[in-house]
Amino acid sequence: MLKSPSMVYLNLSHNCFSNSGVAELCKLWNSENSVLAVLNVCNNAISVDGAKIIGESLRDNEVLVSLNLRHNPIEDDGGQAIFDALQSNMTMQRLCVSACGVGERTAASVQRLLQNPRSGLIALDISANRYIGVTGGFAIYSGLVNILLSSLARIILVLCHYLDIYHLHYLCSRFLYM
């Protein structure tokens, strides 16, 4: 694939290549001739170690704009590594970490990223992560408030659907009626 610089979209979902294939994929999107803009690696058993490799690769990324990591057990350490790496990445626009087992520390990293005026992120799916909880939800909310108040960008955010209805209603009402 490195010899095919015209590869713009690649769907490798549900292949279970795990961490062993992650380093090769990172080489692909960071190669000199790469034009790979959209990568779907949903449900491939990528764990914390693979997420850390992805995070390091995203620091230097200048091409990849959309990454789907849904249903990979990257957990909190992996999520934190990815979002911390995106602090220096202005290219990434869309990221899905739905059902990846991320939690409050990842939510805090998301908050910092949302407050970063250099971030290019405009769409984030962080749903189905039960460990984010109310504290993580408030951290993300705080990051969104910063964006709204400074009018830096628009963002689509799917909040963790494991929040109880009271807290979800509270967050949404605070968000809509600022």
Protein Blocks (a to p, Z undefined) as FASTA:
>chain_A
ZZmmkbmbdcfehklnmjmlmmmmmmmmmpmklcbfbdcfehkhpafklmmmmmmmmmmp
ckbmbdcfehiakbjmlmmmmmmmmmmpckbmbdcfehklpafklmmmmmmmmmpmkbcb
fbdcfehilknommlmmmmmmmmmmmmmnomaccdddddfkbcfklmmmmmmmmmmZZ
